[in-house]
Amino acid sequence: MATKLSNTDRYAATPERLLDMMRSEEYWPAKYEALGELEFTLQEFAQDGDALSVTSRRVVPADLPGFAKKIVGDKTVVVQSERWRKDGTGYTCDFSVSLDKVPGGMTGWMKIVAVGESESDWILEYRIKVGIPLVGGKFEGVMKGETEASLKKEFAFNSRWLSSH
C-alpha cells in the first residue's frame, strides 16, 4: 500500500519570482546544505524558455529506527528529478525521488499558483511506495515523517533566500 501526502506553503512572492529562485544554479547546493545533506551534485540543470529540468543526487543522513537502519545504514543516496513548466499564470512540476537500497520511492507533482498579486501557494501532492515485504508500510511512515520535517526546513530556507536575493 502507498502512503499519500500533501502540503501547501504560502510565499510572499509571485510564481515567477519562485521559479527565478530555482533558475539560480547557486540556489540548489545552498538549499540542500541548509537541509543538512552530506553531499550534493547537480546532475542535470537545463532551462528552455519557461521550462526547467533539475536532477540532483544527494547523500543524506538516515535518522531511522532500527528495522530501517538495518536496510539503509547511516546514510542513503537520494536522486530527485523535477520537470517544471508554465501552467497558466503559475508553474507545474512532475517529480520523482529514488533512494538507493530501497525499492520504490516517491512520485508526485508540485504547483506554484498565484494568490493575489504578490503571494503564491506552493502545492505538493505525492505518493510514497516502498516495496519491502512486511516492513514497507513502516518504512513509508518513516519517509513521510522525514519528508514533512524537511518541507518545513525548505520553506524556511526558501523564505530567507527570497528576502536576501
N, C-alpha and C positions, 0 to 999 in steps of 0.2 A: 504494500500500500504506500502511496506517496503522501508527503506532507506538503500542504499548501500554506503560503504566507503572502500577505500583502502589507504594504507600508506606504504612507504618504507623508512627505515633508513639504512645508511651505517655505519658500525662499523669498527674500526681499530683492528679487532680480527678475528680469524678463527671461523668457525661454532662450532668446538669442544670447543674452549675457551668460546664461548657464552653459550653453553649447560652446561659446567662446572660451570659457574656462577649460572645458575639456579639449578644445582645439590647441591649447598650450601644451607642448610636449613636456614642459617642466612641471606641470600640474601632477602628472601621474606618479613619478617617483616620490614627490613631496607628500602626496596623499597616502601612499602605502607606507612610507616611513612613519608618518603620523599615526597610522593604524597599528604600528608595531610589527610590520612584516620584517623578516630576517634578510631576505634578498628580493630584488625586483629586477625584471628585464622586460622591456617593451619589445615584443616580438613582431608586432605589426602596428603601424601608425600611419593611416592613409586618409587623406582628405580629398574629396571630389565634389566640388560645389557645396551643396547643403548636406552631403553625406560624410560621415566619419566612421572609420573602422579601426578598432583598437583590440589588440590581443596582448595580454600580459601573462607573464609567468612569475609566480611569487612563491617564495618559501616562507611558510607561516608556522609559528609555534602552535603545537597541538596541545591545548589545555583540555585534555579529555579524561573521562573516567576510565578506570582500569580495563574494562572489556574492550573499549575502543582503542586505548593506548597500545594494547597487545597487537592490534591490526596495523595501526598507523605509525606508532612510535612517538617521539618527542616533537617531530615536525613533519609537515607534509608539503607537497608541491601542488599548487593550485594554478590551473590555466583558465583564464577568463577571456571570452570573446564577446565584444559588443559591436553592433552594427546600427548606428544612428542614422536617421533620415528625416527630412522635413515632413511634417504632417499637419496641414492647415497652418495655423499660427504657432504651432509648437513643434515638438520632435518626438519620434517614436524609436525605440530600440528593441531589437531581439537580442537576447544574450544566452550564453551557456557557460557553465562552470564545471570543470572536471578536477578530480583530486587523484593523485597517484595512490596506489594501494587500495582504492575504494571503488568498487564497480558502481556506476551511476554518477550522480552529481546533481546539478541544478540547471533548470532551464526556465525561461520566462521572458517577460517584456517589461520595459520601462517607458513612461511617457512624461514629457515635460509640457504642461499646459498653462497658458496664461490665466491669471486670476486678476482681473482688473488691468490697470496699465503698468503696474510696477512690481507685481508679485507673480510667482509661479508655483504650481504644485508639481512635485516630482513624485510620480506614482510608480510603484513597483509591484508586480504580481509574479510570483514564481512557485515552482514545484521542486521539491527535493525528493529524489528517489535513490535509495541505496539497496542494491541487490545482494545483500548478505543474508542467507537464511538464519532465522531465529533472532538476530540482533539488528536487522536492517531498520526496523521501526525505532528502536532505541537510538541508533546512530543518527537517524533523520532528526529526532528530537534534539540531540546534542548540536547538530549542524544548525538547526533552526535557532536555538538559543545563541550560538556563536554569531550567526548572521545578524540577529536582532541587535546584539551588542555592538557589532561592527557598524551597522547602519546608523546608530546614534553617534558614534565617533566620526563617521563620514559626514554626517550633517553638520556637526560642529566644525570639522575641518573645512568643508566647503564654504560655510558661512564666514569663517575667518579669511579664507582665500579671497572671496568676493569683496570683502571690506578692505583688503590690503592690495588688491591688484586692479 
